[in-house]
Amino acid sequence: MIRTVIRPSTGSLLAVLLVAPPLMAGTFDSGSDGSDGALAPPAGPLVIDLAAAANGPPGSGAGYFDEAEWAVIFNYTSVTLLSGTTITFLPHPSNAPVIWLVQGNVTIPFTATINLNGANAEAAGSTERTAALGGPGGFHGGFGGALSSTRWPSGGYGPGGPNVDSDSFGGGSGASHATLGVVGSSSSGITLGPTYGNIFCLPLIGGSGGAGGWGQSNLFGGGGGGGGGAILIAASGSITLNGEIQARGGAGGFATNSGQRGGGGTGGAIRLIANTVTGTGSMLADGNTAYAQAGNGRIRVEAESINLTSPGTPPFTSGSPGLVFPPATRPLLRVVSIGAQSAPSNPDASPNSADVLLSSDVAQTVEIEASNIPVGTIVQVRVTPKRAANAFVVNSSPLAGTLGLSTASASVVFPSGLSDVQLSASFSPIALAPPRPGFGDLRVAEAVREGRISPKVAQTDAPRGARAHEIVAIETGPRDGELTYVTRSGHRAAYPAGTFAHASAFRGAAD
């Protein structure tokens, strides 16, 4: 699969990702048309098959897959769960996140659970281990490896996926999301994945997978844990949470020798929006471990009235209701083709299937297309092989064309077997308007991979999507330690100073 990330340069004054301007008090509307009816299952387990979603507009009764938003969206009239109800999900082929739009109220009572956890990896063993899948919107864990030149373990997948120890021994590193993972081995060659995303969980993206561990010549090490999934619940009425919403990372694969264990997957993302959010329940988006601990995910609550007794793990950030979806204008990075073969627009997220087949291991040209990214920007092409080599990065030619549409290419030698391709770009913020007296520097704009996945190539893998929201001014906030961000449309929102000191975001699913 192919994925894309866009980051500001480290010297940027401000890097802002999709700031969601608050709406007028008491006016939040989820936008649900109610076409999926009421969700009111009996007590007990309920499995929602996201693959049953229609590939089109609302009205199927089973949700619909919105390719532009890279999400499976349900339009409910209300959501009323009973105590003892446990909801889990079968993945959409794209492994897209889940969005519930609700006309009325959402009730999640005591002992009711919504589970989007990443899978735990298989323990070390004599045969090749299967990948631990991410929850909906999350990324899968790396494969455990053996002591063989053709059986390397793989790094974790997703924007925060780490690479592996190049010294042929050591446990897998934990992945990163809102916080950094932990290095799995003190040997050499390990690079942790970067933190990514923003406090608004906009765009919606899940957790990254941990790296696989090394085994022995006759033993595959434990795989990396899967990244937690991502869910947005937006209700025009209220959300009452007395049960639990889980988007936890999966554990790395166990091994008797701890040095052969996999790294943990990160927590995913949980976002709630309503006019009121109350309850004594909990939200969990924490990272997991085995050999090394993964970073936590993100939790966001937006309402005019919030009364939750549990802060969440990690603690949630909060604000007034903002945008449900990223704005329509979206910076974009995508792979057009690899080795002259077109990359599919909506590739499959299976960890073992290829989107592009290459016949040889000679250098292949990766053609890249971008929009709303400055001309001259260099795109980084990160390749994570399943076997035989560590992850590596190749720089593209500078983007050429216009801000609205530009192209670049990179020459990449893919090792034999399946590889994942991920795109990223760093650039200084774009000046949006001249400064005005009393306002901060008016530059700010960040492209964010809104992503979905894109192709995989079988020798690989590929990307898609991105969006940004414009901030045109920065003022002193109403309270100490806050700044007020003013959007181009005139909305104003106060957030802690430094909130946007560095930000990046992905959206995608497992390779």
URZI-V957751 format. One record per backbone hydrogen bond with DSSP energy under -0.5 kcal/mol. NH is the residue of the N-H (numbers start at 1). CO is the residue of the C=O. Records with the same first field share a line. If there is no record, write none. Layout:
NH = CO, CO
//
This chain:
2 = 454, 462
3 = 421
5 = 423
6 = 505
7 = 425
8 = 503
9 = 427
12 = 9
15 = 500
16 = 14
17 = 15
18 = 16
21 = 19
23 = 321
27 = 24
36 = 75
37 = 34
39 = 78
40 = 38
46 = 86
48 = 46, 88
49 = 47
50 = 48, 90
52 = 49
53 = 50
54 = 63
56 = 54
62 = 63
64 = 73
65 = 54
66 = 64, 71
67 = 65
70 = 66
71 = 66
72 = 97
73 = 64, 71
74 = 99
76 = 74, 101
77 = 37
79 = 105
80 = 39
81 = 107
85 = 82
86 = 44
87 = 113
88 = 46, 86
90 = 48
95 = 92
97 = 70
98 = 230
99 = 72
100 = 232
101 = 74, 99
102 = 100, 234
103 = 76
104 = 77
106 = 238
107 = 79
108 = 240
109 = 107
112 = 109
113 = 85
114 = 244
115 = 87, 113
116 = 114, 246
118 = 248
119 = 133
121 = 251
122 = 130
124 = 254
125 = 220
132 = 224
133 = 131
135 = 227
137 = 95
138 = 135
139 = 207
141 = 132
142 = 210
145 = 213
146 = 151
147 = 216
148 = 146
151 = 148
154 = 143
156 = 162
157 = 140
161 = 158
163 = 191
166 = 188
167 = 188
168 = 165
171 = 184
172 = 261
174 = 182
175 = 264
176 = 160
177 = 179
178 = 296
179 = 296
182 = 293
193 = 160
194 = 159
196 = 177
197 = 504
201 = 198
206 = 137, 508
207 = 228
209 = 140, 157
210 = 225
211 = 173
212 = 154
213 = 222
214 = 170, 259
215 = 145
216 = 219
219 = 216
220 = 125
221 = 145
222 = 260
223 = 122
224 = 142
225 = 263
226 = 119
227 = 139
228 = 266
229 = 116
230 = 136
231 = 269
232 = 98
233 = 271
234 = 100, 232
235 = 273
236 = 102
237 = 104
239 = 276
240 = 106
241 = 239, 278
242 = 108, 240
243 = 108
244 = 112
245 = 282
246 = 114
247 = 284
249 = 286
250 = 226
252 = 289
253 = 223
258 = 256
260 = 257
261 = 258
262 = 253
263 = 211
264 = 292
265 = 250
266 = 208
267 = 295
268 = 247
269 = 229
270 = 298
271 = 231
272 = 300
273 = 233
274 = 302
275 = 237
276 = 237
277 = 305
278 = 239
279 = 307
281 = 241
282 = 243
284 = 245
285 = 313
288 = 265
291 = 262
294 = 288
295 = 175
297 = 285
298 = 268
300 = 270
301 = 317
302 = 272
303 = 319
304 = 275
305 = 275
307 = 277
309 = 279
313 = 283
316 = 311
317 = 299
319 = 301
332 = 371
334 = 369
336 = 334, 367
337 = 367
338 = 341
339 = 365
340 = 365
341 = 338
342 = 340
343 = 336
349 = 93
353 = 350
355 = 456, 460
356 = 456
358 = 356, 458
364 = 412
366 = 364, 410
367 = 337, 365
368 = 408
369 = 334
370 = 406
371 = 332
372 = 403
373 = 403
376 = 399
377 = 374
380 = 424
381 = 379, 394
382 = 380, 422
383 = 381, 392
384 = 382, 420
385 = 383
386 = 418
392 = 383
394 = 381
396 = 379
397 = 409
399 = 377
400 = 407
402 = 405
406 = 370
407 = 400
408 = 368
410 = 366
412 = 364, 410
414 = 412
419 = 457
420 = 384
421 = 1
422 = 382
423 = 3
424 = 380
425 = 5
426 = 378
427 = 7
432 = 442
433 = 442
439 = 436
440 = 474
443 = 441
444 = 430
448 = 467
449 = 505
450 = 448
451 = 465
452 = 464
454 = 2, 462
455 = 344
456 = 461
457 = 419
458 = 356
459 = 417, 457
461 = 456
462 = 454, 455
467 = 448
468 = 329
472 = 486
473 = 486
475 = 484
477 = 482
482 = 479
483 = 495
484 = 475
485 = 483, 493
486 = 473
487 = 485, 491
488 = 470
490 = 487
493 = 485
495 = 483
497 = 481
499 = 496
501 = 498
504 = 197
505 = 6
510 = 138
//
